Amino acid sequence: MLGTENDQAELLDTRALCAKLLKPGSVYEFLAEHRRELFPDEDFAGLFPSERGRPSIPASRIASVMVLQALEGLSDREAAEEVRLNLAWKMALGLALDDEGFHPSVLTWWRRRFRESSRPKIIFEITAKVIEATGIKGASKKRALDSTVLTDAVATQDTFTQLTAQTKRVLRLVPSLSHLASPPAGKRPEIDYRDPEAVEEALSTLVNEATALVKAAGEMELADEAEDALGLLGLLSGQDVEPVDEQAGRFRIARKVARDRVVSVVDPEARHVHKSRANHTEGYKGHIAVDPESEVVTGISLTKGGTPDAEVAGELIQDEEELEIYADAGYSSAKLRTELAQAGHQTVIKPQPLPMAVPGGFTLDDFRLEGNQLTCPAGKVATIGAKGRASFARHCTACPLKERCTRSKRGRVVKLDQAALINREARANFAELRERYNTHRPPVERVHAQMKRKLSGSKLRYRGLDANSMHYSLLAAVWNLKVLIRNGLSREAGAWALSG
């Protein structure tokens, strides 16, 4: 059952004895004064449907511990130690000087409760309610969107390591399949990995064993965990390999990278992330929407690393109307621009740079558009057909500008479909919007930098999308709480207000 805080004063109450040590305007002082109003028991009642059993640690204290843990970037063990020994933490939690705290596993247990509930981001939702109550956003209808790369908590695994580790897991979950794997099953082959023939032979053995296990299990009644393990093994047996002789069961490492590639069986939901050509890692992508005037986070999401930014924009601004959306080129898709316009939003999105068919040559914007006529840089005119294509082939043969325009021997063909027209218009209009973009877009990058650096959020602590998503929302909640406190958050006549 859910435990509640006792109103009875403690003889050795830490705050009563050491209140003057708390830094005014700090998160610790705020929690010491308003912990129970910020995290009321009724918000957490759904986590404990039964009223029987031993009372838990009060939710107001656990939620406060999680806030302080994220604030200082601590592990569960370190956070439990702070609860036991740190005076500021004891005052923030309303504990006595001699309170011994709790075991670190308590935090693990509560996080699992949150994830399995209908409100895994409850702490972020609570700060969002406080934001609405205080009116800190005012009349602002601006939202700046951004994404950032968050490194996974586990190491990337190569093909051999993934196949052997997952085979071992499958055999542990379904021991009746052990006869299909040659000993020592689940152990990385001890071969000379500089020898192509040895690598091919060992890989072929692993792939054939994985295929046999998946095929044999197809006729068995299995638990969900075993089915998931076999499904992952089947995926791994094909994502990094290609057949040399499929009938003979010979395989080699593929000369390509599989789309949406699993990078580790320890965290199968992590993906390879490319924020830019020079910035790549394995993990997840964090997405936020920020009110650039108050700098509070209004929307948050965590996705697999390969998810395009434009696909998440709608989730970040859901249930909001008539906004001005500020975003970088990662959100510059014709589809998103159209969806936002249809929803009544204005977009100030930086356009994607145009590619050049020839380095240093002409881009699509160097072709002048008038009605359904397109004029090339040399002044030749072509009509745009029903499929959105304009061919300059008959003009290119003797054109002196051909080397700056195309590498095709047949001449330049320009495709101007509806998406290209939308992006063309966006590029033309951005010159007038650049000043607004440069004014309102930077705050979201500053917020992300603070979340990653000061809140130790650049490397995730957990495995799996759900666990890391909850942690990421907690970072945003802590950021919002800091912004509110900085603006004088207080409780007046039973309501939240700002005095700053």
Backbone torsions as a table, in degrees:
resi	resn	phi	psi	omega
1	MET	NA	158.4	-178.3
2	LEU	-75.3	126.5	176.8
3	GLY	-83.7	155.0	178.7
4	THR	-126.9	158.6	179.8
5	GLU	-74.4	142.4	179.5
6	ASN	-85.9	129.8	179.3
7	ASP	-77.4	-10.5	-179.1
8	GLN	-68.5	127.7	-179.7
9	ALA	-68.9	141.2	177.4
10	GLU	-91.8	142.6	178.3
11	LEU	-60.7	-39.8	-178.9
12	LEU	-104.3	36.3	179.6
13	ASP	-58.1	123.3	-173.8
14	THR	-62.3	-41.8	-177.3
15	ARG	-67.9	-37.2	179.2
16	ALA	-63.3	-30.9	-177.0
17	LEU	-93.5	-28.2	-170.1
18	CYS	-129.4	20.0	-174.0
19	ALA	-56.4	-34.5	-176.6
20	LYS	-68.1	-12.5	178.2
21	LEU	-80.5	-16.3	-179.1
22	LEU	-72.8	134.8	178.6
23	LYS	-73.2	123.7	179.9
24	PRO	-60.5	139.1	178.4
25	GLY	79.3	8.7	179.8
26	SER	-89.7	164.0	175.4
27	VAL	-61.9	-35.8	-178.6
28	TYR	-63.5	-45.1	-179.7
29	GLU	-65.1	-41.3	-179.3
30	PHE	-62.6	-44.9	179.2
31	LEU	-65.6	-36.0	178.4
32	ALA	-61.0	-35.3	-176.2
33	GLU	-90.5	-36.0	-168.9
34	HIS	-127.0	19.1	-177.7
35	ARG	-55.8	-46.6	-174.3
36	ARG	-74.5	-30.3	175.8
37	GLU	-74.3	-34.6	179.9
38	LEU	-71.6	-40.6	-178.5
39	PHE	-120.6	71.4	-178.1
40	PRO	-67.4	151.7	-177.1
41	ASP	-57.9	-37.4	-175.4
42	GLU	-63.5	-26.0	178.2
43	ASP	-68.8	-21.3	-175.6
44	PHE	-111.5	5.3	-176.6
45	ALA	-62.4	-32.0	-179.3
46	GLY	-64.9	-17.3	178.3
47	LEU	-75.5	-18.6	-176.1
48	PHE	-130.9	78.8	-178.1
49	PRO	-64.9	-24.9	-179.4
50	SER	-92.4	142.5	176.5
51	GLU	-100.4	13.5	179.0
52	ARG	-105.2	164.3	175.8
53	GLY	96.3	-178.8	-178.2
54	ARG	-74.4	131.7	-179.3
55	PRO	-61.4	142.4	177.2
56	SER	-78.7	174.3	168.4
57	ILE	-63.6	138.0	-178.1
58	PRO	-53.5	137.3	-177.9
59	ALA	-61.7	-34.7	179.9
60	SER	-60.9	-34.3	179.1
61	ARG	-77.3	-42.4	-179.8
62	ILE	-64.3	-44.3	178.4
63	ALA	-61.3	-38.3	178.2
64	SER	-66.8	-39.5	176.3
65	VAL	-60.6	-43.4	179.9
66	MET	-63.0	-37.8	177.0
67	VAL	-63.0	-48.2	-179.2
68	LEU	-67.1	-35.9	177.8
69	GLN	-61.8	-45.4	177.6
70	ALA	-68.3	-36.5	179.8
71	LEU	-60.0	-41.5	-176.6
72	GLU	-99.3	-4.3	177.9
73	GLY	66.9	47.7	-174.6
74	LEU	-104.9	154.8	171.3
75	SER	-77.8	171.6	178.8
76	ASP	-60.4	-42.6	-178.7
77	ARG	-65.3	-41.8	179.0
78	GLU	-66.7	-39.3	179.0
79	ALA	-64.3	-42.8	178.5
80	ALA	-61.8	-36.3	178.6
81	GLU	-67.4	-37.4	177.8
82	GLU	-65.6	-40.2	178.1
83	VAL	-60.1	-36.1	-176.1
84	ARG	-77.2	-35.3	-168.4
85	LEU	-119.7	-20.1	-171.7
86	ASN	-90.6	122.9	-177.7
87	LEU	-64.0	-39.6	-179.6
88	ALA	-62.9	-40.7	178.2
89	TRP	-66.1	-42.9	-179.6
90	LYS	-61.5	-40.4	179.0
91	MET	-68.7	-39.8	179.0
92	ALA	-63.4	-29.9	-177.2
93	LEU	-97.9	-3.5	179.7
94	GLY	70.6	38.2	-177.1
95	LEU	-102.7	159.8	175.5
96	ALA	-80.4	160.7	-179.1
97	LEU	-58.5	-35.4	-175.3
98	ASP	-96.2	12.0	178.3
99	ASP	-69.4	128.8	-175.2
100	GLU	-87.1	-0.8	177.8
101	GLY	78.1	-144.7	-176.0
102	PHE	-148.2	168.9	179.2
103	HIS	-75.0	145.7	-179.2
104	PRO	-56.4	-28.7	-178.5
105	SER	-63.6	-18.8	178.0
106	VAL	-61.1	-39.9	179.0
107	LEU	-65.5	-40.1	176.6
108	THR	-60.8	-42.2	-179.1
109	TRP	-64.1	-43.7	-179.5
110	TRP	-67.7	-39.7	178.5
111	ARG	-61.9	-39.8	177.8
112	ARG	-64.1	-39.1	176.7
113	ARG	-60.0	-45.0	178.9
114	PHE	-60.6	-47.6	-176.2
115	ARG	-63.3	-36.2	-177.2
116	GLU	-83.5	-5.8	-179.7
117	SER	-87.8	177.3	177.3
118	SER	-80.7	-5.3	-178.8
119	ARG	-132.8	69.7	-178.9
120	PRO	-66.8	-21.9	179.9
121	LYS	-105.1	37.5	-171.8
122	ILE	-60.2	-37.2	-177.8
123	ILE	-68.3	-39.4	175.4
124	PHE	-65.1	-39.7	179.3
125	GLU	-63.7	-36.9	179.2
126	ILE	-64.8	-44.6	178.4
127	THR	-66.0	-31.7	177.4
128	ALA	-64.2	-38.8	177.3
129	LYS	-64.5	-39.9	178.4
130	VAL	-64.9	-39.1	177.5
131	ILE	-59.7	-44.8	178.9
132	GLU	-64.9	-40.0	-177.6
133	ALA	-67.1	-35.3	-177.7
134	THR	-82.0	-20.7	-177.5
135	GLY	68.5	27.8	-177.4
136	ILE	-63.9	-26.3	178.5
137	LYS	-75.7	-17.1	179.5
138	GLY	58.0	-138.5	179.9
139	ALA	-93.3	9.9	-176.7
140	SER	-63.8	129.7	176.2
141	LYS	-116.5	22.6	-178.8
142	LYS	-97.1	142.8	174.5
143	ARG	-139.4	126.4	176.2
144	ALA	-104.4	129.7	-177.1
145	LEU	-107.5	148.4	178.4
146	ASP	-160.4	157.1	173.3
147	SER	-130.3	157.3	178.0
148	THR	-145.2	155.2	-179.6
149	VAL	-87.7	131.4	178.8
150	LEU	-120.2	119.9	-175.3
151	THR	-70.2	139.6	-178.3
152	ASP	-70.8	159.9	-178.7
153	ALA	-81.7	-10.4	-176.3
154	VAL	-118.1	161.3	-179.1
155	ALA	-80.4	147.7	175.6
156	THR	-70.1	142.1	-177.7
157	GLN	-115.3	143.7	176.1
158	ASP	-80.8	177.7	-174.6
159	THR	-60.8	-44.3	-178.0
160	PHE	-64.3	-43.6	-179.2
161	THR	-63.8	-42.3	-179.7
162	GLN	-64.8	-46.1	-178.3
163	LEU	-64.2	-44.4	-178.7
164	THR	-68.3	-41.5	-179.5
165	ALA	-66.0	-41.1	-178.4
166	GLN	-73.5	-34.5	175.0
167	THR	-61.3	-43.2	178.5
168	LYS	-61.4	-40.3	-179.6
169	ARG	-67.0	-42.4	179.2
170	VAL	-61.1	-44.2	-179.3
171	LEU	-67.2	-29.1	176.3
172	ARG	-70.7	-38.5	-178.7
173	LEU	-80.2	-30.5	179.8
174	VAL	-128.7	75.6	-175.5
175	PRO	-61.3	-21.4	-179.2
176	SER	-67.8	-9.9	178.9
177	LEU	-94.6	2.5	-173.9
178	SER	-58.9	-29.4	-177.1
179	HIS	-68.7	-12.5	-179.0
180	LEU	-89.2	-7.9	-179.4
181	ALA	-111.8	135.8	179.4
182	SER	-81.1	139.1	179.3
183	PRO	-70.5	150.1	-4.0
184	PRO	-86.1	108.7	-177.1
185	ALA	-64.2	139.3	176.8
186	GLY	80.5	9.0	179.1
187	LYS	-110.1	134.9	-179.2
188	ARG	-60.4	131.2	-177.9
189	PRO	-58.0	135.6	177.7
190	GLU	-94.3	87.3	-177.4
191	ILE	-131.9	172.8	173.1
192	ASP	-87.1	105.1	-175.0
193	TYR	-74.0	-0.2	172.3
194	ARG	-89.2	-8.4	-179.8
195	ASP	-95.0	108.7	-177.2
196	PRO	-57.8	-38.4	-178.6
197	GLU	-68.2	-40.2	178.5
198	ALA	-66.6	-39.3	178.6
199	VAL	-63.8	-44.6	-178.9
200	GLU	-64.4	-40.8	-179.8
201	GLU	-66.3	-44.8	-179.9
202	ALA	-65.8	-40.2	179.5
203	LEU	-65.6	-41.5	179.5
204	SER	-61.0	-40.8	178.2
205	THR	-61.8	-45.1	-179.4
206	LEU	-64.9	-43.0	-178.7
207	VAL	-66.5	-42.6	-179.9
208	ASN	-65.9	-38.5	177.1
209	GLU	-65.5	-43.0	179.2
210	ALA	-61.8	-42.6	179.3
211	THR	-63.1	-41.1	179.8
212	ALA	-65.3	-39.4	179.6
213	LEU	-65.4	-44.5	-179.2
214	VAL	-65.0	-41.0	-179.3
215	LYS	-65.8	-43.4	-178.0
216	ALA	-67.2	-33.8	-178.1
217	ALA	-76.7	-13.5	-177.9
218	GLY	-63.2	-22.1	-178.6
219	GLU	-102.4	9.7	-175.6
220	MET	-108.2	152.4	173.0
221	GLU	-88.1	114.8	-173.7
222	LEU	-126.3	156.9	174.2
223	ALA	-71.1	162.7	-177.7
224	ASP	-59.4	-40.4	-178.3
225	GLU	-62.5	-42.0	179.8
226	ALA	-68.0	-39.8	178.2
227	GLU	-63.7	-40.8	177.7
228	ASP	-63.7	-40.5	179.9
229	ALA	-64.9	-41.4	178.0
230	LEU	-68.1	-37.5	177.3
231	GLY	-62.8	-41.6	178.0
232	LEU	-66.8	-39.0	177.9
233	LEU	-62.2	-41.8	177.4
234	GLY	-62.1	-39.4	177.8
235	LEU	-64.8	-45.3	-178.1
236	LEU	-65.1	-31.9	-177.7
237	SER	-70.8	-8.4	-179.6
238	GLY	-124.8	-13.7	-170.9
239	GLN	-75.7	-29.8	-175.5
240	ASP	-115.0	6.7	-174.4
241	VAL	-123.0	158.9	174.2
242	GLU	-139.9	148.0	-175.7
243	PRO	-73.9	139.7	169.4
244	VAL	-95.5	-46.8	174.2
245	ASP	-145.9	95.3	-172.0
246	GLU	-64.8	-36.0	179.7
247	GLN	-66.1	-35.9	179.2
248	ALA	-85.5	-4.6	179.4
249	GLY	72.8	37.6	179.7
250	ARG	-107.2	128.6	-178.2
251	PHE	-133.5	160.6	176.1
252	ARG	-141.0	167.5	176.5
253	ILE	-65.6	129.8	-177.0
254	ALA	-66.7	146.2	178.3
255	ARG	-87.9	40.8	-179.9
256	LYS	-159.4	169.1	176.8
257	VAL	-108.9	125.5	-178.9
258	ALA	-64.5	141.6	176.5
259	ARG	-69.0	138.7	-179.6
260	ASP	58.0	42.3	-174.1
261	ARG	-66.9	133.0	171.1
262	VAL	-72.6	128.7	-174.8
263	VAL	-102.5	-12.2	-179.2
264	SER	-162.4	137.1	176.2
265	VAL	-77.9	-15.3	176.9
266	VAL	-71.8	-35.5	175.1
267	ASP	-134.9	83.1	-174.2
268	PRO	-65.2	-13.1	-178.3
269	GLU	-91.3	-8.7	176.6
270	ALA	-73.2	150.5	-178.7
271	ARG	-138.3	164.5	174.8
272	HIS	-73.2	131.2	-175.2
273	VAL	-117.6	129.4	174.0
274	HIS	-117.2	98.2	173.8
275	LYS	-76.9	-33.0	175.0
276	SER	-155.1	176.0	179.4
277	ARG	-63.0	-30.2	-177.8
278	ALA	-96.0	-9.9	-175.6
279	ASN	-120.6	104.1	178.4
280	HIS	-144.1	147.8	-179.5
281	THR	-159.8	-171.1	176.6
282	GLU	-117.3	133.5	178.5
283	GLY	159.5	-127.5	-174.0
284	TYR	-134.8	173.4	174.1
285	LYS	-121.4	129.1	176.1
286	GLY	-98.2	134.9	-177.6
287	HIS	-123.3	135.9	177.3
288	ILE	-138.4	154.2	168.2
289	ALA	-116.7	133.0	-174.9
290	VAL	-127.4	139.7	168.2
291	ASP	-78.3	109.7	-172.2
292	PRO	-65.9	-16.3	-179.5
293	GLU	-83.1	-42.5	179.2
294	SER	-97.8	-20.0	-178.5
295	GLU	68.7	24.4	172.0
296	VAL	-87.0	147.8	178.1
297	VAL	-82.9	123.2	-177.6
298	THR	-103.7	-19.1	179.1
299	GLY	-149.9	148.3	-176.1
300	ILE	-150.7	146.0	176.8
301	SER	-156.7	149.7	173.8
302	LEU	-123.8	131.4	-177.4
303	THR	-130.8	169.2	171.8
304	LYS	-61.8	154.4	-170.5
305	GLY	-58.0	-33.1	-174.6
306	GLY	-86.0	5.0	-176.8
307	THR	-72.8	124.9	177.4
308	PRO	-62.9	143.4	-178.8
309	ASP	-58.4	-40.0	-175.0
310	ALA	-62.3	-26.6	-178.5
311	GLU	-72.6	-17.3	-174.9
312	VAL	-102.5	-12.0	-174.0
313	ALA	-56.6	-43.3	-178.4
314	GLY	-60.8	-37.1	179.6
315	GLU	-66.9	-33.2	-176.6
316	LEU	-72.1	-25.5	-175.4
317	ILE	-119.9	19.5	-177.4
318	GLN	-61.8	145.9	179.5
319	ASP	70.1	9.3	175.5
320	GLU	-110.4	146.4	-173.8
321	GLU	-122.5	148.5	172.3
322	GLU	49.9	57.7	-180.0
323	LEU	-96.5	160.9	165.8
324	GLU	-102.2	115.5	-174.8
325	ILE	-99.2	123.1	177.3
326	TYR	-111.8	124.6	-176.9
327	ALA	-154.7	157.8	-179.2
328	ASP	-84.5	-172.2	-173.0
329	ALA	-65.4	-17.9	178.2
330	GLY	-64.4	-20.0	179.3
331	TYR	-101.3	7.0	-174.4
332	SER	-86.0	75.3	173.1
333	SER	-119.6	144.4	-179.5
334	ALA	-61.1	-36.7	-179.6
335	LYS	-62.4	-45.7	-179.5
336	LEU	-66.6	-42.0	178.8
337	ARG	-58.1	-42.7	-180.0
338	THR	-65.7	-44.9	-179.3
339	GLU	-62.7	-41.4	-179.6
340	LEU	-67.6	-40.0	178.7
341	ALA	-64.3	-42.2	179.4
342	GLN	-65.4	-28.6	178.6
343	ALA	-83.7	0.3	177.5
344	GLY	90.0	12.1	179.5
345	HIS	-92.9	151.6	170.6
346	GLN	-97.7	142.3	-176.8
347	THR	-117.3	131.4	170.1
348	VAL	-122.6	78.1	-174.0
349	ILE	-113.1	127.3	-179.5
350	LYS	-65.6	128.5	-177.7
351	PRO	-72.0	154.6	173.6
352	GLN	-68.9	140.6	175.5
353	PRO	-64.4	142.2	-178.0
354	LEU	-78.1	134.9	175.1
355	PRO	-74.2	156.9	177.6
356	MET	-113.2	131.6	177.1
357	ALA	-63.1	-31.8	177.5
358	VAL	-128.5	128.6	179.6
359	PRO	-52.5	126.8	-178.9
360	GLY	79.1	5.7	-176.5
361	GLY	-96.0	-153.5	-176.1
362	PHE	-86.1	149.8	173.9
363	THR	-108.6	177.7	-179.5
364	LEU	-61.7	-31.8	-178.3
365	ASP	-72.9	-10.7	175.3
366	ASP	-79.5	-5.7	175.9
367	PHE	-97.2	122.2	-175.5
368	ARG	-83.7	131.2	-176.7
369	LEU	-107.5	126.7	175.7
370	GLU	-138.4	106.1	-176.6
371	GLY	64.3	-123.7	175.4
372	ASN	-105.0	22.6	178.7
373	GLN	-111.5	134.9	179.6
374	LEU	-120.5	128.1	-178.2
375	THR	-110.4	126.9	-177.1
376	CYS	-82.1	169.9	-179.9
377	PRO	-58.3	-23.4	178.8
378	ALA	-86.4	-0.7	178.3
379	GLY	89.5	6.8	178.6
380	LYS	-84.9	145.8	-174.3
381	VAL	-112.9	137.7	175.0
382	ALA	-133.7	147.7	179.9
383	THR	-91.1	137.1	178.6
384	ILE	-80.4	122.9	-176.9
385	GLY	-79.2	-178.0	-177.9
386	ALA	-63.7	-27.7	179.9
387	LYS	-91.3	9.5	176.9
388	GLY	78.1	26.4	-178.3
389	ARG	-118.5	138.5	176.2
390	ALA	-124.9	121.9	-175.9
391	SER	-104.4	129.0	175.6
392	PHE	-108.7	17.3	-173.2
393	ALA	-54.2	-42.7	-175.8
394	ARG	-71.6	-16.3	179.2
395	HIS	-95.6	-15.8	-168.8
396	CYS	-80.9	-24.5	-172.6
397	THR	-55.4	-48.9	-176.9
398	ALA	-104.6	12.7	-176.4
399	CYS	-74.8	128.1	179.5
400	PRO	-69.8	-14.6	-178.9
401	LEU	-98.9	5.4	-174.1
402	LYS	-57.5	-40.6	-176.9
403	GLU	-65.2	-21.0	178.1
404	ARG	-96.1	-2.4	-172.2
405	CYS	-114.0	-40.8	-175.1
406	THR	-154.8	155.7	174.2
407	ARG	-103.5	-6.3	-178.3
408	SER	-72.2	134.8	177.6
409	LYS	-69.3	-26.0	-177.7
410	ARG	-85.7	-10.7	179.5
411	GLY	108.3	173.5	-173.7
412	ARG	-82.6	131.2	172.3
413	VAL	-122.9	122.9	-176.9
414	VAL	-103.6	131.3	177.2
415	LYS	-104.5	121.7	179.2
416	LEU	-126.9	76.0	176.2
417	ASP	-82.7	-175.0	-176.0
418	GLN	-61.3	-39.9	179.1
419	ALA	-63.5	-41.9	179.4
420	ALA	-64.7	-36.0	178.9
421	LEU	-68.1	-39.4	178.5
422	ILE	-64.2	-45.2	179.6
423	ASN	-67.6	-33.9	177.9
424	ARG	-63.0	-44.6	179.0
425	GLU	-64.7	-38.4	179.2
426	ALA	-63.5	-40.5	178.2
427	ARG	-64.6	-39.7	-178.7
428	ALA	-67.7	-34.1	-176.8
429	ASN	-85.2	-16.6	-171.2
430	PHE	-68.0	-26.8	179.7
431	ALA	-57.7	-38.1	179.4
432	GLU	-76.7	-22.5	-177.0
433	LEU	-95.7	-6.9	-172.3
434	ARG	-58.8	-41.1	-178.6
435	GLU	-63.9	-41.9	176.8
436	ARG	-64.3	-39.8	178.8
437	TYR	-61.6	-47.9	-178.0
438	ASN	-66.9	-21.3	179.1
439	THR	-84.0	-44.2	-170.0
440	HIS	-103.1	-11.9	-178.7
441	ARG	-82.7	-39.4	-174.7
442	PRO	-56.8	-34.1	-177.7
443	PRO	-56.0	-34.9	-178.3
444	VAL	-67.0	-33.2	177.0
445	GLU	-69.9	-35.5	178.2
446	ARG	-66.3	-41.4	178.4
447	VAL	-62.1	-45.0	179.2
448	HIS	-62.0	-40.2	179.2
449	ALA	-63.2	-40.7	179.2
450	GLN	-66.3	-41.7	178.7
451	MET	-61.7	-38.9	-176.0
452	LYS	-78.9	-38.4	-173.1
453	ARG	-92.9	-57.3	-176.9
454	LYS	-73.7	-27.5	179.5
455	LEU	-101.8	12.7	176.1
456	SER	54.8	42.1	-176.1
457	GLY	-100.1	5.2	-176.2
458	SER	-74.6	-24.6	176.0
459	LYS	-124.2	121.6	-177.4
460	LEU	-70.7	152.9	-175.0
461	ARG	-98.2	-13.3	-167.8
462	TYR	-124.3	172.3	178.4
463	ARG	-107.3	138.6	176.2
464	GLY	96.4	150.8	-177.1
465	LEU	-65.4	-42.4	-176.3
466	ASP	-64.8	-47.2	-178.2
467	ALA	-64.7	-44.0	-179.2
468	ASN	-71.6	-31.2	177.3
469	SER	-64.4	-41.5	178.2
470	MET	-65.1	-41.3	178.7
471	HIS	-63.6	-41.9	-178.8
472	TYR	-65.5	-39.1	176.9
473	SER	-66.0	-31.1	177.4
474	LEU	-66.8	-39.9	176.3
475	LEU	-59.8	-43.0	179.2
476	ALA	-65.4	-38.1	178.6
477	ALA	-63.2	-41.5	179.0
478	VAL	-64.7	-41.8	177.3
479	TRP	-59.5	-47.6	179.8
480	ASN	-60.2	-40.1	-179.9
481	LEU	-64.6	-39.4	178.0
482	LYS	-64.1	-40.9	178.6
483	VAL	-63.7	-44.2	-179.7
484	LEU	-63.3	-44.8	179.8
485	ILE	-63.8	-39.5	178.0
486	ARG	-61.0	-29.1	179.4
487	ASN	-94.7	14.2	173.1
488	GLY	83.8	40.2	179.4
489	LEU	-62.3	130.3	178.8
490	SER	-150.2	171.9	-179.7
491	ARG	-112.7	116.6	-178.0
492	GLU	-128.7	122.6	179.2
493	ALA	53.3	41.1	177.4
494	GLY	75.4	14.9	179.9
495	ALA	-135.0	154.3	178.7
496	TRP	-80.2	138.6	-180.0
497	ALA	-147.3	161.1	178.0
498	LEU	-113.7	134.6	179.0
499	SER	-109.3	-8.9	-177.3
500	GLY	-82.1	NA	NA
